[in-house]
Amino acid sequence: MPELIDLHHMGHERTVASYLLDTDDGPALFDCGPTTTIDALKAGLAEREVALGDPSFERIRDIHDVNSELRDEIEHFFQRYKDLEPTKRTETRGWGNRSEAAEILAQARARR
């Protein structure tokens, strides 16, 4: 059964709410409130001993879960961040997946 968290939008009760639901994977938050109610949401979660993390990255398990515009922005940064240092350069090679990243990390750790 979802547990209601009243967000007291603009000081009014029972106007905007979020719902906390216990699932097999842990608590799930159905947030219906505007950002102006974030303090009330955090307080309501704290009363239930649940902390609010950064929900924008909760569903990312692989780089391909990141929207393409953000991936392009990240790649652009790494292509350009050494431009002001004439003796240095960078190169990007596209995006691998999570298992490729894990393999690269394992190889680097083995070289230590």
Secondary structure, DSSP 8 states (H G I E B T S, - for coil): --EEEE--GGG-TTSSEEEEEEETTEEEEEE-S-GGGHHHHHHHHHHTT-----GGGTT-SSGGGS-HHHHHHHHHHHHHTTTT-TT----------HHHHHHHHHHHHHH-
